[in-house]
Amino acid sequence: MGKKKLKSFEIPSGFFLLGLLFLIIGGSGEQNAINFSGINAGGSWTTSESLINAFIFIPIIIGISFLLLAISTFSILFYFQQKNASL
């Protein structure tokens, strides 16, 4: 019975890990934008501020969404397990 309870928390754990991954990607968004916009043979180039913001804020928003999803699914699963345990 214990393994079944732990197995049900795999989905919130996955959402949590995806959220952390996207937050890490967003944290290095400026360097990712520079690498994405660079020309292989070019000596110098400029990266627009809007591209840098997109590489920073979009992954951070997705990461926060995954973290909120992890919290909500964990809360719902925990509530139902506590409800079933008290019966």
Secondary structure by P-SEA (a helix, b strand, c coil): caaaaaaaaaaaaaaaaaaaaaaaaaaaaaaaaaaaaccccccbbbbbaaaaaaaccaaaaaaaaaaaaaaaaaaaaaaaaaaaaac
